[in-house]
Amino acid sequence: MTLAQVLPVVLLLTIVWDREWPARLPARRRRSSGFPGGVVFWRKPVVRRYSLALTALLLTSIGLVPARAGRAMDDVSWLRVALVAATCLGLLRRA
């Protein structure tokens, strides 16, 4: 199995598994982190930025795979590491 086969599946599974997630966010009870103001790191703006960054990373990776497969890019180690890291991040995000 190649990254060209794995990355689109990861993106589709992320969309299918998480399509109701934004609707559930307002109903979730926030836990206090123990700070006086009840500061919580994962607030809506942070979650939105994280989700957009992850989506951009996965879409960029999906775009790089056909470019590499079509020999538009050289086969270099940093490209392999970046694509494998993006795939792992997409797979481990739900863990």
Backbone as CSV, one residue per row, in Angstrom:
resi,resn,N_x,N_y,N_z,CA_x,CA_y,CA_z,C_x,C_y,C_z
1,MET,0.846,-1.174,0.000,0.000,0.000,0.000,0.899,1.247,0.000
2,THR,0.560,2.205,-0.821,1.368,3.410,-0.933,0.671,4.584,-0.273
3,LEU,1.412,5.663,-0.098,0.823,6.875,0.478,-0.269,7.438,-0.417
4,ALA,-0.158,7.230,-1.717,-1.192,7.708,-2.630,-2.522,7.006,-2.372
5,GLN,-2.483,5.805,-1.830,-3.701,5.086,-1.492,-4.174,5.417,-0.078
6,VAL,-3.251,5.664,0.822,-3.585,5.858,2.236,-4.122,7.261,2.514
7,LEU,-3.512,8.304,1.976,-3.887,9.672,2.323,-5.334,10.031,1.976
8,PRO,-5.841,9.696,0.800,-7.256,10.013,0.544,-8.200,9.280,1.491
9,VAL,-7.858,8.048,1.836,-8.700,7.288,2.762,-8.686,7.940,4.140
10,VAL,-7.515,8.386,4.588,-7.421,9.059,5.885,-8.276,10.320,5.890
11,LEU,-8.204,11.100,4.834,-8.994,12.328,4.767,-10.489,12.019,4.769
12,LEU,-10.908,11.045,3.983,-12.331,10.693,3.947,-12.814,10.146,5.293
13,LEU,-12.018,9.312,5.937,-12.409,8.793,7.243,-12.500,9.904,8.279
14,THR,-11.600,10.867,8.213,-11.650,11.995,9.134,-12.928,12.791,8.938
15,ILE,-13.305,13.016,7.709,-14.532,13.770,7.427,-15.755,12.985,7.897
16,VAL,-15.784,11.691,7.615,-16.944,10.877,7.995,-17.055,10.750,9.505
17,TRP,-15.949,10.483,10.193,-16.004,10.294,11.638,-16.324,11.585,12.371
18,ASP,-15.874,12.715,11.854,-15.974,13.965,12.599,-17.014,14.931,12.071
19,ARG,-17.889,14.527,11.198,-18.805,15.507,10.625,-19.802,16.041,11.654
20,GLU,-20.114,15.290,12.709,-21.014,15.760,13.760,-20.261,16.417,14.910
21,TRP,-18.948,16.361,14.889,-18.152,16.862,15.995,-18.342,18.360,16.248
22,PRO,-18.344,19.234,15.238,-18.564,20.658,15.522,-19.936,20.927,16.142
23,ALA,-20.933,20.131,15.793,-22.270,20.329,16.361,-22.320,19.911,17.823
24,ARG,-21.460,18.976,18.222,-21.441,18.515,19.608,-20.624,19.412,20.524
25,LEU,-19.791,20.269,19.972,-18.925,21.103,20.805,-19.677,21.982,21.804
26,PRO,-20.749,22.687,21.426,-21.424,23.541,22.405,-22.028,22.767,23.577
27,ALA,-22.392,21.508,23.373,-23.025,20.730,24.433,-22.021,20.134,25.411
28,ARG,-20.763,20.129,25.059,-19.749,19.544,25.941,-19.512,20.409,27.161
29,ARG,-19.363,19.768,28.278,-19.051,20.481,29.522,-17.554,20.705,29.582
30,ARG,-17.165,21.918,29.830,-15.741,22.236,29.884,-15.185,21.917,31.258
31,ARG,-14.015,21.312,31.230,-13.340,21.002,32.487,-12.394,22.130,32.838
32,SER,-12.332,22.467,34.089,-11.405,23.491,34.543,-10.022,22.876,34.673
33,SER,-9.019,23.628,34.305,-7.654,23.114,34.388,-7.016,23.421,35.734
34,GLY,-7.761,23.977,36.650,-7.222,24.263,37.972,-6.710,25.682,38.121
35,PHE,-6.710,26.443,37.052,-6.292,27.835,37.141,-7.449,28.678,37.656
36,PRO,-7.149,29.830,38.275,-8.209,30.645,38.882,-9.334,31.019,37.914
37,GLY,-9.029,31.324,36.687,-10.059,31.714,35.733,-10.692,30.539,35.006
38,GLY,-10.289,29.311,35.367,-10.811,28.147,34.666,-10.323,28.077,33.239
39,VAL,-9.048,28.389,33.009,-8.488,28.434,31.666,-8.475,27.036,31.066
40,VAL,-8.966,26.931,29.867,-8.975,25.671,29.134,-8.277,25.930,27.803
41,PHE,-7.323,25.074,27.446,-6.551,25.288,26.222,-7.392,25.049,24.975
42,TRP,-8.158,23.974,24.951,-8.885,23.601,23.742,-10.223,24.333,23.658
43,ARG,-10.158,25.615,23.433,-11.368,26.405,23.215,-11.702,26.397,21.727
44,LYS,-12.876,26.903,21.390,-13.330,26.847,19.995,-12.350,27.464,19.002
45,PRO,-11.805,28.653,19.263,-10.867,29.208,18.267,-9.631,28.333,18.067
46,VAL,-9.123,27.747,19.151,-7.940,26.886,19.036,-8.296,25.622,18.259
47,VAL,-9.461,25.052,18.556,-9.898,23.844,17.854,-10.090,24.136,16.369
48,ARG,-10.666,25.279,16.054,-10.867,25.638,14.646,-9.537,25.795,13.918
49,ARG,-8.590,26.488,14.550,-7.276,26.660,13.916,-6.578,25.319,13.746
50,TYR,-6.658,24.467,14.766,-6.030,23.155,14.695,-6.650,22.323,13.566
51,SER,-7.975,22.333,13.474,-8.660,21.565,12.435,-8.303,22.082,11.037
52,LEU,-8.256,23.398,10.881,-7.882,23.969,9.582,-6.432,23.650,9.229
53,ALA,-5.547,23.721,10.205,-4.135,23.412,9.951,-3.969,21.940,9.578
54,LEU,-4.659,21.060,10.282,-4.567,19.636,9.971,-5.133,19.335,8.589
55,THR,-6.246,19.961,8.253,-6.838,19.764,6.930,-5.901,20.269,5.834
56,ALA,-5.309,21.432,6.047,-4.372,21.980,5.060,-3.158,21.060,4.896
57,LEU,-2.660,20.532,6.005,-1.516,19.620,5.948,-1.859,18.357,5.171
58,LEU,-3.022,17.768,5.446,-3.406,16.552,4.739,-3.666,16.808,3.252
59,LEU,-4.310,17.919,2.933,-4.555,18.234,1.523,-3.256,18.516,0.773
60,THR,-2.323,19.186,1.424,-1.012,19.417,0.814,-0.298,18.096,0.570
61,SER,-0.377,17.195,1.549,0.252,15.883,1.379,-0.387,15.116,0.236
62,ILE,-1.712,15.185,0.150,-2.406,14.498,-0.942,-1.994,15.098,-2.285
63,GLY,-1.729,16.398,-2.322,-1.278,17.031,-3.557,0.157,16.676,-3.913
64,LEU,0.987,16.454,-2.907,2.386,16.115,-3.167,2.558,14.689,-3.673
65,VAL,1.695,13.786,-3.240,1.838,12.384,-3.639,1.727,12.216,-5.152
66,PRO,0.684,12.754,-5.817,0.652,12.609,-7.281,1.786,13.362,-7.986
67,ALA,2.230,14.472,-7.384,3.350,15.198,-7.981,4.607,14.342,-7.964
68,ARG,4.804,13.621,-6.877,5.959,12.733,-6.797,5.763,11.531,-7.721
69,ALA,4.559,10.985,-7.751,4.292,9.811,-8.585,4.420,10.152,-10.065
70,GLY,4.103,11.390,-10.443,4.228,11.823,-11.832,5.615,12.336,-12.167
71,ARG,6.554,12.134,-11.267,7.960,12.534,-11.436,8.140,14.039,-11.608
72,ALA,7.211,14.816,-11.068,7.364,16.268,-11.083,8.316,16.721,-9.973
73,MET,8.552,15.836,-8.999,9.463,16.129,-7.896,10.469,14.991,-7.779
74,ASP,11.650,15.325,-7.311,12.656,14.293,-7.084,12.297,13.491,-5.839
75,ASP,12.762,12.255,-5.792,12.532,11.397,-4.634,13.624,11.695,-3.606
76,VAL,13.303,12.564,-2.662,14.273,12.956,-1.640,13.760,12.502,-0.280
77,SER,14.686,12.359,0.654,14.320,11.811,1.960,13.385,12.735,2.738
78,TRP,13.549,14.052,2.632,12.694,14.959,3.412,11.241,14.854,2.956
79,LEU,11.036,14.587,1.656,9.673,14.436,1.150,9.028,13.170,1.702
80,ARG,9.793,12.094,1.724,9.274,10.848,2.292,8.941,11.019,3.774
81,VAL,9.834,11.652,4.516,9.604,11.869,5.954,8.378,12.749,6.172
82,ALA,8.233,13.806,5.380,7.086,14.709,5.527,5.775,14.000,5.222
83,LEU,5.744,13.180,4.175,4.516,12.477,3.820,4.152,11.405,4.839
84,VAL,5.143,10.692,5.330,4.866,9.681,6.358,4.413,10.357,7.650
85,ALA,5.034,11.477,8.016,4.631,12.195,9.229,3.208,12.734,9.108
86,ALA,2.857,13.257,7.946,1.495,13.760,7.735,0.481,12.626,7.806
87,THR,0.830,11.477,7.256,-0.063,10.327,7.324,-0.245,9.856,8.760
88,CYS,0.851,9.781,9.502,0.764,9.366,10.911,-0.044,10.368,11.734
89,LEU,0.155,11.642,11.494,-0.608,12.653,12.222,-2.096,12.537,11.919
90,GLY,-2.433,12.317,10.677,-3.831,12.133,10.316,-4.442,10.883,10.920
91,LEU,-3.664,9.817,11.004,-4.170,8.568,11.576,-4.257,8.639,13.096
92,LEU,-3.302,9.291,13.737,-3.240,9.327,15.194,-4.064,10.453,15.804
93,ARG,-4.602,11.313,15.007,-5.356,12.453,15.516,-6.547,12.037,16.362
94,ARG,-7.186,10.936,16.015,-8.355,10.470,16.751,-8.000,9.649,17.971
95,ALA,-6.736,9.302,18.153,-6.345,8.451,19.275,-6.426,9.175,20.594
